[in-house]
Amino acid sequence: MKELGKWQVISILSQGLAMFLGLVQTFVIIRILSVEEWGVVQLAVSIGGALGIYQHLGLVSASTREISSARDDEDIFKIFITSSVIRYFVTLPIAIGLFFFADHISVAWYKNAALTIPLQIYGVTLLFQGVQGILNSVISGTQRFKALFIYQIMIAFVSVLLYIPFVYFLKINGFFYAFLAFNIISSIVLAIMALKPLRGKIRMPSKDDFKRLFKDIFSISIAIYVVKILYTNWEKFGSNALGLFNSVEVVAIFAFAMLYAKKLMSISDSVTTVNIPVFSDRYVRDFKEFKELFEKNFNKLFSLIVFTGAFASYFAPTIVDILVGGNKYDQSLALVPAMMFTFIIYSFINLISASVMIPAKMAKSMILSYVLLMVGSVVAFFSMYKFIPLLVAVSWAMTVGTAICLAFMVYWVGKRMKFWFFNLDHVTILVQALFISLLCNVGTLPIKLVLFVPFSILLGSSFFIARFVSKEDFVLWSRRLRLLTTGRKKNG
């Protein structure tokens, strides 16, 4: 537990710094571009992302799981080669198709010729993105977390240095030239980091090795692949649907609210890098310890995510005003509570998938969960859009979809594994956090600052009453932070 917690704290800190740099980059870009230009960028990213997801095949998480239990370094390289070959069978036709059909998609479907060059650049970029995830799985699967976290921080600096000047001088197209350059650099650096320690152990897989590894990897990767497709299309559902029937300004308003709320995902995303290899190993070796470790860890992360998300929504008007300047995205603020709660709940889904369902190879259950995520959101949208504003309907529909997905996951894991880790305490705290989140657009900053004290005390106390966190946890976390910042090593 201590080792897991240590790496999770370091991962959250590194992701936090990377996220801060990402925020600086994003909001400088938003200041440079007009609402219409930002809408074009987001629409192109949405279209490219919805197509690009088909290259993933679930190989990153599946490869991480297999590498974490590999017998030796030779097997690790064979897993890397097998996964890469499989991925590029899919990546190549998608990249070529997007490049050559970009004009048709832009003009015939979206009636916006400005999308053509961005989509063509996105197609070329897919060729470099293809290998990145597999290289990342080599590093995390061998639990070289320190190197991975240093990379995350350094590449975030590189991103800022690329995007801001490109966008400043070339506007929309500059964003995508920076996107291409960033992915080329990332692929080269990751290749050096992942493969250099394997020198002398590089053996190409034989035909039998390929068949064996293909079977092992695909036993779980195909489920992760389907889940990735469902998740990406769910995430892009709002932007893509709005883009077909509304102006790019409407897309920009929705995309901005999602962008703000989605930053919360950095917490769960950062710990899944650690959780997949650690919990996969623990699940195989000691199931009782696996359950105890996951429940304690989940409750602590639940507390952090809920507290952060609730008050990020509560103070959203002030934060957005500071970061963006002016009022060009004020319409997005009405969507923030729904989008924030969507990603609070999705963070739990992400944790359960990475820490329980992938290690336990619950493939069919995971697919069904994400089908319910997508179907629940679509049905909720069509049930609401005639009665409330369109953008609000899309936002709350996504919240409903995540709630349905989470409820099914909790029920199914409990039934199949006799493991009930989510209870009435969690639900009560979520309701309390939702109330705080809904105060996003109520009151002035001085009033909010006064009310923040009782609200934070009440919400924080709930975590202690439910025994999700304890005083000892804060002592341990502060000690780890102190050791990290001073560079001292713990004795004993």
N, C-alpha and C positions, 0 to 999 in steps of 0.2 A: 504493500500500500504506500509506504514512504517513497519508494523508487518511482512508482506510478505518479504520485502526487508531485514529486520534484520535477519530473519531465513535463507534466501538465502545466505547472506554474511557469516554467521556462517557455513552454510553447505558447501559452497565453500572452506572456510578456513580449515575445518576439513577434507574434501575430498582432499584438496591440500596437507595437511600434510600426510594423508594416502597414497596419490599417490607418494609423495616424498619417503616415506619408501618403497613403492612398487617398485619404480625405483631402489633404492639402492639394494633391494633384487634381482630384476630381473637381473640387470647388474652384480652383484657379481656371480650369477648363470651362466650367459653367459660367464663370465671369467673362471669359473671352468670347464664348459663342452666344449667339442669340438663342431665344427659346426655340425658334424654328430649326436652326442648325443643330442644336442639341437633340431635338426630336428626330432629325434625320440620322444622327449618329446612333441614337438608341434603337431606332427601327432597324438599321443595318445590323447592329450587334444582335438584336433579337432574332432576325431572320437567319443570320450566320450561325448563331448559337443553337437555334432549333434544328438546323441541318447538321452542324458540327458534332452534336451530341451522339449521332449515329456511329461515329468512329470509335467511341469509347469501349463498347463491348463489355463493360464491367471489368476490364482487365487490370486496372490499377489496384483496386481493393482485393481482387482475387489473387493477383500476383504478390501483393504484400503479404497476404495470408500464407501463400505457399512458400515464399522466401523466408518468412519468419520461422518456418518449421523445416527448412531445407537441411539436408545432411551435411553438405560441405559447400565451399565456394564454387566448385565446378558446377554443381546443380543450380546455384544462384544464377550463373551466367547463362546456363541452358534455359532456365525459366525466362530470363530477360529476352533471349533470342526468340524463343517460341512465342511469347506474348507480342513482341514487336512485329514478327512476320504476320501473325493473325491480324493485328491492328491495321497494318498497311494494305492488306487485302481489301479493307473497307474504306480506309482514309483516301487512297488514291482516286477511286471513282467519284467520291463525294467532292474532293477538292477540284478535280477536273470539271465535273458537272457544274459546280457553283461558279467557277471562273468563266466558262463558256455560256452559261445561261443567265448570268447576272443581268444582262440588258433586258432579257425577256421578263425576268422576275420584277425588275425595277419599273419598266414601262407598262407591260401588260397587266401585271397584278396590282402594283402599288401606285401606278400613275405618277412616278417621281424619278426622273432620270438621274437625279443627284445620288441615287443609291447605287448606280452601276459600278463606278470605280471602287467605292468602299467594299462592295460584295466581291469584286474580283480580287482585291488585296486580301480579303478574308479567306478566299479560296486558297491562295498561295500560302497564307499563314498556317492553314490546317496541316500542311505538309511538315511543318516544324513542330506544331503542337502535338502531333501524333505520338512522338517518342518521349515527350516530356514526362507524362504520367508514369510510364514504365520505368524510366530512370529514377523518378521520385520513389517508386515502390521498392527499388533496389536499396536505396539509402534508408528509408524508414523500416523496411522489412529486416534489415541487418541491425536495426536499432542504433544507427549512427545519428541520433537525434541532434547532437550538438552541431554537427556540420550542416544539417538540414536547416536548423533555426538561424544559424549565421547567414546561410544563403538567402533565406526569406527576407532578412533585414537588408542585406546588401542589394538584392535584386529590386527591392522596393525603391531604394535610392536611385538605381539605374532607371527605373520606370519614370520617376519624376523628371530626371534629367533629359529623358527622351521626349516624353509626351508634351510638356509645356512649350518648348520652342517649336516643335513640329506643328502643334495646334495654333500657336500664335501666328506663325507665318503662312501656314497652308490651310487653316480652318478645318473643315470636315475631312478632307482627304488626308490632311496632316495627322489627324487622330489615327487613321488606319495605317499610314506609313510607320508611325511610331509603334503601333500594334505589331506590325511585321518585324521591325528591327528588334523590339523587346523579346519576341519569341525566338528569333534566331540566336540572340545572346543567351537567353535562358537555356536553350537546348544544348549549346556548346558547353556552358559551365556545368550543367547537370551531368553531361556525358563524362566530363573529366572527374567530377566528384564521385559518380557512381562506379565507374569502371576502373579507375586508377588503382584502388585497393585490390582488384581482382587480377592484376597482372601476374602472369605465371600460372593462373588457374583457369585461363580461358580455353574452354573446350566446346566446340560446336556440338549441338545435340544430334545424335544419330536418329535414324528413322524411328526406331523403337522408343528412344527418349522423347521424340516429338509427339508420338502418339500418346505416350503415358502422361506427359505434362499437359498436352492438349486436353485430355480427359479430366485430369485433376483440376486444372484451372477453370475449365468450362462447367464443372459441376456446380460452381457457385457464380462464375462470372456472367453467365447468360441471364441469371436472375438480376444481378446488379445492373447489367446492360439495359434490361427492360425497365428497371427502376429509374435509371439515369434518363432514359427517353421520356418516361412519364413525368419525372420531376421537371426536366427542362421545358417540356411542352406546357406543364402546369405553370411554371414560373413565367414563361413567355406568353401565356394565354391572354392576359390582359392587354399587353402591348400589341400583339399580333392581331387580336380581334378588333381593338380600337383603331389600329392603323388601316384596316380595310374600309372602315365606314366613317372615319373622322379625320380631322386635320392632324398634322404632325405635332402641333402645339398641344393637342389633347393627349397624345402619346407621351410627350415630354412631361406633362403635369403628373401623369400616373407613374411614369418611369422614375421621376425624381422622388416621389413618396416611397416607392419600392427601394430605390437606391439607399435612401436614408435608413429605412428599417432593416434592410438586409445586412447592414454593417454589423448587426447583432450576431449574425451567423459566424463571425470570426471566432467567437468563443467556442462553439461546438466544433467548427471546422478544425481549429487548432488542436483540440484534444483528440479528435479522431485519428490524427496522424500517429499519436501514441497508442490510442486504444485498440486499434485493429490488431497490430502485432502482439501487444501485451495480453489482451483478452482472448485472442485465438490460442495462444500458448497456454493460458490458464484454464480455458474451457476443456482442452484435451487432457491436461494433467490432473486437475483437481476441481471438479464441478462445484462442490460445496464452497470452496474458497472463491471460485469464480462468482457465484451468486452474492456472497457477502461483500466482496470487493466492489462489484458493480453497483449494488444498492447504496453503499456508503458514498461512492464516487458520484453516482447520479444525483443524490440528494444535495450534495455540495454544489455541483454544477447547476442544478435546478435553481438553487438559491441565488447564485451569481447571475444567471441569465435573466431570471424574473426581475430582480432588483434593478439591474442595468437597463433592461428593456422598458420597464415601467417609467423610470425617471428620464430616459432618453426621449420618450414620448411626451412626458409632462413638460419638459423644458424645450421641446422641439422648436417653437416659434423663435425663441431667443437664439438657439444654436444655429438655426437656418439663417437668421438675419445676420449673424456674425460671419458665417462662412460664405454666404452668397452675396450679401449686400443688396439693398433695394428690395422690391416686392414682386419681382417677376415670377416667383414660384410660391406665392402666398396661397394660391388655390390648392396646392398640394397638401397644405397643413390639415385640411379637413379629412384627408385620407390616411394620415400618419397613425392614429390610434389603431385602426383596423390592420394596416400593413405591419405595424410593430407587433401586434398580438399574433398575426399570422406567423411571423418569423420567430417569436418566442416559442410558440407551439412546435413549429417545424424544427427548431433546434433540438427539442426532445426526441422527435422522430429520427433525426440524424444520429443522435447519440445511441438510441436503441438499435438502429440498423447496424451501426459500426461496431457496437460493443456486445450485442447479443445475437442478432439475426445472422450477421455474416460469420462470426465464429462458430455458431451452431448450425450453419448451412441451412437455415430455414428459408429456402429459395421461394417456394410457392407462396408461403405466408407473406414474404416481403413484397412480392409482385402484387398480390391481392390488396395489400395495404395501400400501395401507391395507385392502384386502379381506383380505389375508394377516394384517395386524395383528389384525383383528377375528376372523377364522376361527381363526387360530392360538390366540388367547386362549380362545375358547369351547371348542375341541377339547381344549386343555390342561386347562381346568377340569374338563370331564367325564371326563377321564382320571385326575384326581387326587383329586377330592372324596370318593371312597369310602375313600381310604387315609390321608388327612391331614385335620386340622380344616378346616371349611368356609371360614373366613376366610383361613386360610393358603393354601388351594387357590386362592381367587380372586386373592390377591395374587401368587403365583408364576405363575399362569396369564397374568396381564397381562405379567409379565416375559418369559415364553416368546413371547408374541405380538409384543412389540417386537423381540426378537432375530431372529425370523423375518422381520419387515418390514425391519429394517436389513440383514440378509444379502441379501435380494432386491434392495434398492436399490443396494447396493454392487456386486453382480454385474451388474445391468442397466445402470447408468451406465458401468461398466467395459467391458461388451460393446458398447453402442451408441455410446459416445463415445471408446472407447479411452483411458479415464481411470481409472486405478487409484490411489485415494488412501487406501484403508484396507487395512492389511496385518497380518502376524503380530505386529508390534510393538504395534499397537493392541489386539489380542486378548489378548496377554500382560499388558499393563498393566491391562486390564479384569478379568482373573482375579485379579491382585494386589489391585485395588481391591475386588473382591467379597469376598475374604478379610477385609479390614479392615472392610468394611461388616457382615459376619456377626458380628463381635465386639461388636455393639450391646449385647447383653444379657449379656455375659460380663465379670466382674470389677468391682471397685469403682472409684470415680473416681480415687483416688490411684494405683492400679495402671495405669489407663488413661493418666493423665498421664505416668507414667514411660515407658510403651511408645509413647506418641505420638511421642517424639523419634526412635527408630529407624524406626518405621513411616513417618513423614513424610519422613525422609531417603531411605529406600529407594524410596518411591513418587516423590518429587521427582527422584531420580537417574535413574529410568527415563525420564522425559520428556527429560532431557538426553542420555542414551545413545541414545535413538531419534531425537534431533535434532528433536524437536517444538518445543522452546524452546532458547534460548541465553542466555548471559550478556548479550549485547547487547540482547536483548529486555527483560530486567529493567531495564537502564540506561535504555532508551527509555521504558518504562512509568513508572518512577519520575520521570523528567524531566517527562513529561506530567502526572502527578499533582501534581508540585510547581508546574508552571505554572498548573494549574487552581485549586489551593488558594491560590496567592499572587496570582493575577490578572495575572501578568506575561505579556507576549507574547514569543514566540520571535523572535529576530532572524534575518534572512536566510531 
